[in-house]
Amino acid sequence: MTPTAAEALRARKRPSVVSIIGLFFVGLLAIWLLVNFIQAPAEFTNIFLIGLTRGCVYALVALGYTLVYGILQLINFAHGDVFALCGLIAASIINTMFGVTDGSSGLFFAFAVGGTLFLIMGFGAGVNTSIEFIGYRRLRSAPRLAALISAVGMSFFLQNISLAIYDVNRQTVPDKIPGSNVFDAGGVHLAWDKLFVIALTIPVLLALSWMVRSTRHGKAMRATSQDFDASAMMGINVNRTISFTFALAGALAGAAGLMFLLYFGQMRFDTGFELGLIAFTAAVLGGIGNLTGAVLGGILIGLIQEFNEGLEWFAPGGDWTRSIVFGILIAILVFRPAGLLGEQVPEGQ
């Protein structure tokens, strides 16, 4: 007997076993967080602010992944290494070009950081555009596996460039960000370094969203992501649009590299490998190809990492952080490949 339309609709509305299991684990997570908050509200809030700051750094890197994937459906595994190389170059610019030392004034340090931000964003844009031109452009018509292998090769190439220039030594910059708190009440502390990172991420997301939705370049990017041939027929320069997207992603990697350097105080040639994987997990969690989803995923991963390492009641601890983060990646790929805010698009569309 063929089911009626009403019966089919009711069947689709029934919660699946996967949804029930997911809600169960979300409920357990909420209970765990609530108990930790009740036991130590001030400590919980401080850990939340640290996780939010770390998540904002992940979000900036994840935005680069999601921009490139949105237009080429390519996972640019070299993006994390662009981030690390930009951070290392930023340390050289601050220490050598501007000559910042421990005795430099805070005003001069702010000037040096501002100048470095513009320079390093331009450098990141140039490196990423070169990667697209050399490694990816000629593979657009090839099977996706070829471009993916090229991306992995670019990752190792950039990592070895960083290693050849800086060796295994960590690059640092003087700690000149004011140590005083912007907010300090009831044991809750919000320091200037956290505020700096958070305050940079919000306008970047707003500016990107406005650019993609409202500007000529943004419309060209959206059209190109839908259909290369149709976009070219409508007068859009596809190569230029893709290069612009890679430049934008590289500029974001440069900004994130500088922020990481200033907040965590050091950078190494292999820093971008693990952080890039975490940022990719964040992009997948939020919905790769979705700008808001990339930021949401980055913040969630940052919070999960800090809650796991900082909370005391029934927390697995730092040894389990990598397993938890990449376990989330596996779970998202299995149960919700489109991510939290992404939309499932049939293959070929």
C-alpha positions in Angstrom: 0.0 0.0 0.0 1.3 3.4 -1.0 1.5 5.8 2.0 -0.5 9.0 1.8 1.1 12.4 1.6 0.1 13.2 5.2 1.7 9.9 6.4 4.9 10.6 4.5 5.0 14.1 6.0 4.6 12.8 9.5 7.3 10.2 8.9 9.7 13.0 7.8 8.9 15.0 10.9 9.7 12.2 13.3 13.0 12.7 15.1 15.7 10.2 13.9 17.8 8.1 16.2 20.8 10.3 15.3 18.9 13.5 16.4 17.9 11.9 19.7 21.5 10.8 20.4 22.7 14.3 19.5 20.2 15.9 21.8 21.2 13.5 24.6 24.8 14.5 24.4 24.0 18.2 24.1 21.9 17.8 27.3 24.8 16.2 29.1 27.1 19.0 28.0 24.7 21.6 29.2 24.4 19.9 32.6 28.2 19.7 32.9 28.7 23.3 32.1 25.9 24.3 34.5 27.4 22.4 37.4 30.9 23.9 36.7 29.3 27.4 36.6 27.5 26.9 39.9 30.6 25.6 41.6 32.9 28.4 40.6 31.1 31.2 38.6 34.0 33.6 38.5 36.5 31.0 37.3 34.0 29.7 34.8 33.5 33.2 33.3 37.3 33.8 33.1 37.8 30.5 31.3 34.9 31.5 29.0 36.6 34.8 28.1 39.9 32.9 27.4 38.1 30.4 25.2 36.3 33.2 23.4 39.6 34.9 22.7 41.2 31.7 21.4 38.1 31.0 19.3 38.4 34.4 17.7 41.9 33.6 16.4 40.6 30.2 15.1 37.7 32.1 13.5 40.0 34.4 11.5 41.9 31.4 10.1 38.6 29.5 9.5 37.3 32.4 7.5 40.2 31.9 5.0 39.3 28.2 4.6 35.6 28.9 4.1 36.2 31.7 1.6 38.3 29.5 -0.7 36.1 26.5 -0.3 33.0 28.6 -1.1 34.3 29.6 -4.5 36.4 26.6 -5.5 35.2 23.7 -3.3 38.9 23.3 -2.4 40.3 22.7 1.0 43.4 24.8 1.0 45.5 22.9 3.5 48.4 25.4 2.9 46.3 28.1 4.6 47.6 27.2 8.1 51.2 27.4 6.9 50.5 30.8 5.3 49.2 31.9 8.8 52.4 30.6 10.5 54.7 32.2 7.9 52.9 35.5 8.3 53.3 35.3 12.1 57.0 34.7 11.8 57.5 37.5 9.3 55.4 39.8 11.6 57.8 39.1 14.4 60.8 40.1 12.2 59.1 43.3 11.1 58.3 44.3 14.7 61.7 43.4 16.1 64.0 44.3 13.2 62.2 46.8 10.9 60.6 48.9 13.6 63.2 48.0 16.2 60.7 47.5 19.1 62.5 46.5 22.4 61.4 46.0 26.0 62.2 49.7 26.6 60.1 51.0 23.7 57.1 53.1 24.6 53.5 51.8 24.4 52.7 54.4 21.8 55.6 53.4 19.5 54.6 49.7 20.0 51.0 50.5 18.9 52.4 52.3 15.8 54.6 49.4 15.0 51.8 46.9 15.4 49.5 49.0 13.2 52.2 49.3 10.5 52.9 45.6 10.8 49.2 44.7 10.4 49.0 46.4 7.0 52.3 45.0 5.8 51.6 41.5 6.9 48.1 41.4 5.5 49.6 42.5 2.1 52.3 39.8 2.4 49.7 37.1 3.2 47.6 38.2 0.3 50.6 38.0 -2.1 51.6 34.6 -0.8 48.1 33.1 -1.1 47.6 34.6 -4.6 50.9 33.1 -5.7 49.8 29.7 -4.4 46.6 29.9 -6.3 48.4 30.9 -9.5 51.2 28.3 -9.3 49.5 25.4 -7.6 45.8 25.5 -8.2 44.8 27.4 -11.3 45.9 24.8 -13.8 44.1 22.1 -11.9 40.6 23.5 -12.0 39.5 21.0 -14.6 41.4 18.1 -13.1 39.8 15.7 -10.6 39.4 17.2 -7.1 42.0 14.8 -5.7 44.7 16.4 -7.8 44.0 19.8 -6.3 43.8 18.3 -2.8 47.2 16.7 -3.2 48.6 20.0 -4.6 47.3 21.7 -1.5 49.0 19.2 0.8 52.3 19.7 -1.2 52.0 23.5 -0.9 51.6 23.1 2.9 54.8 21.2 3.2 56.6 23.6 0.9 55.6 26.6 2.9 56.4 24.9 6.2 59.9 24.1 5.0 60.4 27.7 3.8 59.6 28.8 7.4 62.0 26.2 8.7 64.8 27.2 6.4 64.5 30.9 7.4 63.8 30.6 11.1 65.0 27.1 11.9 63.2 25.5 14.9 63.5 28.6 17.1 60.4 30.3 18.4 60.0 33.9 17.4 58.8 36.3 20.0 57.9 40.0 20.4 58.1 42.2 23.5 55.1 42.0 25.7 53.9 45.6 25.5 50.2 45.2 25.6 49.0 46.8 28.9 48.6 44.2 31.7 45.8 46.1 33.4 42.2 44.9 33.1 39.5 46.6 31.1 37.0 45.0 33.5 37.6 43.6 36.9 34.7 42.7 39.2 33.8 39.8 41.4 36.9 37.8 40.3 36.1 38.2 36.6 38.9 39.7 34.6 38.9 41.1 31.0 42.4 42.1 30.0 43.4 44.3 27.1 44.9 41.5 25.1 41.6 39.6 25.1 39.7 42.7 24.2 42.1 43.4 21.3 41.5 40.0 19.7 37.7 40.0 20.2 37.4 43.6 19.0 39.2 42.8 15.8 37.2 39.7 14.9 33.8 41.4 15.1 34.4 44.2 12.5 36.3 41.7 10.2 33.2 39.5 10.1 30.8 42.4 9.6 33.0 43.9 6.8 33.4 40.5 5.1 29.6 39.8 5.2 28.9 43.3 3.8 31.5 42.9 1.1 30.2 39.5 0.0 26.6 40.5 0.0 26.6 44.1 -1.2 29.7 44.9 -3.2 30.5 44.2 -6.9 33.4 41.9 -5.9 31.2 40.0 -3.5 28.5 39.5 -6.2 31.2 38.3 -8.6 32.5 35.9 -5.9 29.0 34.5 -5.3 28.3 34.1 -9.1 31.7 32.4 -9.7 31.0 30.0 -6.9 27.8 28.9 -8.6 29.0 28.5 -12.2 32.4 29.5 -13.8 31.1 29.4 -17.4 27.9 31.3 -16.8 29.8 33.9 -14.8 32.3 34.4 -17.6 29.4 34.7 -20.1 28.0 37.5 -18.0 31.3 39.4 -18.2 32.9 38.4 -14.9 36.6 37.9 -14.9 36.8 34.5 -13.2 40.5 34.3 -12.8 40.6 37.8 -11.2 37.7 37.0 -8.9 39.3 33.8 -7.7 42.7 35.6 -7.2 40.9 38.3 -5.2 39.3 35.6 -3.0 42.7 34.0 -2.3 44.2 37.5 -1.6 41.4 38.2 0.9 41.9 34.8 2.6 45.7 35.5 2.8 45.1 38.9 4.3 43.0 37.2 7.0 45.7 34.7 7.6 48.2 37.6 8.0 45.9 39.4 10.5 45.4 36.1 12.4 49.2 35.4 12.5 49.9 38.8 14.0 47.1 38.4 16.6 48.3 35.0 17.6 51.8 36.3 18.0 50.7 39.2 20.2 48.3 37.1 22.3 50.3 34.0 22.8 53.7 35.7 22.6 55.5 33.3 20.2 55.4 31.5 16.9 57.2 28.6 15.4 57.5 27.2 11.9 55.0 24.3 12.6 52.5 26.3 14.6 50.2 26.6 11.6 50.0 22.8 11.0 47.9 22.0 14.1 46.2 25.3 14.3 45.2 25.1 10.7 43.6 21.7 11.3 41.7 23.1 14.3 40.6 26.1 12.2 39.5 23.7 9.4 37.5 21.7 12.0 35.9 25.0 13.1 34.9 25.8 9.5 33.4 22.4 9.0 31.6 22.6 12.4 30.0 26.0 11.5 29.3 25.0 7.9 32.2 25.4 5.5 31.4 28.1 2.9 29.4 30.1 5.4 31.1 33.1 6.9 29.0 33.3 10.1 29.4 29.6 10.5 33.2 29.8 10.3 33.2 32.4 13.2 30.6 30.4 15.2 32.7 27.2 14.7 35.9 28.9 15.7 34.4 30.3 18.9 32.8 26.9 19.8 36.1 25.1 19.3 38.0 27.7 21.4 35.4 27.3 24.2 35.5 23.5 24.1 39.3 23.5 24.3 39.4 25.9 27.2 36.5 24.3 29.1 38.2 20.9 28.7 41.6 22.2 30.0 40.4 24.7 32.6 37.3 23.4 34.3 37.8 21.2 37.3 34.6 19.1 37.7 34.7 16.0 35.6 36.9 17.4 32.8 39.0 15.0 30.7 42.0 17.4 30.8 44.5 18.8 28.3 45.8 15.4 27.2 42.4 14.8 25.6 42.0 18.1 23.8 43.2 17.0 20.4 41.1 13.8 20.6 38.0 15.8 21.5 38.5 18.4 18.8 39.1 16.0 16.0 36.4 13.7 17.4 34.0 16.6 16.8 35.3 16.8 13.2 34.6 13.1 12.6 31.1 13.4 14.2 30.2 16.4 12.1 31.4 14.8 8.9 29.4 11.6 9.7 26.2 13.0 11.1 25.9 16.6 9.7 28.3 17.2 6.8 26.8 20.6 6.0 27.7 21.9 9.5 25.6 23.9 12.0 24.8 26.7 9.6 25.6 25.2 6.3 23.1 24.0 3.7 23.2 20.6 2.1 23.8 21.1 -1.6 23.5 18.1 -4.0 26.7 17.1 -5.8 27.2 19.0 -9.0 25.1 22.0 -8.1 
